[in-house]
Amino acid sequence: MTIKERRRAAEGRVRAAEDAVTRLKEGLSGVGITLPSLRIDPVSSAGSDSMTPLVDLGRCNLDTALRLSVVLEKQGLAGHDG
């Protein structure tokens, strides 16, 4: 794979990560949750060889964490016994 092809592939992965962040923000907003630090991790997406950009869910306050947990529980997605 040439450098140009690797760069193009990396750019595609970054675009996919950006789309995932956008979709996640919209989905969370739809249930009244905002993660202010939600973004693509800049270190994992740096350079032309970035294999898998990571989505940084960021930090949130306790109230936001609890609201997110309630939404997940309602959807049956919480990972605890209860």
N, C-alpha and C positions, 0 to 999 in steps of 0.2 A: 504494500500500500504506500503510495507516495505521500509526501508531506501535505500536499494540497488536499488529497483525499482524506487523510487523517484529520486535517483542520476542518474540512467540510462535515465530516462525521461528528466531530466534537461540537461544532456549532449546532448541528441537528439535535444532539443530546441536550445541550443547554436550552435550546428553544423548547424541547419537550418538558424540561424541568420548569421553565418559566410558565408554560401552559398549566402544568400540574399545580404550581403555586397559585396561579390565577383561579383555577377551578376550586382549589381548596379554600381560598379566601372567600369566594362567592358562596360555596356550600356552607362554610361556617357562619358567614354573615346571615344566611337564610335561617339559621337557628339562633341568631342573636349573639354570636360569639366572634370576637375579634382577637387575633393573636398579633399584637403590634410588631413583633420581631420576625414574623413569617417571611422567609426569603430563600433564595438559592444561596447555599454556602459558597462564598467567594473563593475560598482556597481550593475546594474540590472541583470548581469549574474553571480554574485558571489554566491558561496554556492551551496549546493545540492538541495535547494528548489527554485531555481530561476524559477519562473513561466513563465515569458515572458521576455526574454532578449530584450532590446531596441537597435535599430540601431541609433547611434549618427551621424547625418549628418554633425556635426561639423561646424566650422567657415569657411567662405570664404570671399574673397575680393569683392568689388563692381563689378568689371569686371566679375568675375565668376557668381555672382548672376544675373547680367543682361543677360549673355549668357544663363544661365539655363532658365531664364524667356522667352527668345526668342525661345528656343527649345520647351518649354511647349506650348507657344502660337501657334507655327507652328503645333503642334499635337492637338490643340484644347483643351488643358488641363489646360490652365491658368484660374484662378478663378476670373477674374475681368471683368467688363463690358467694351466693347470697340469696 
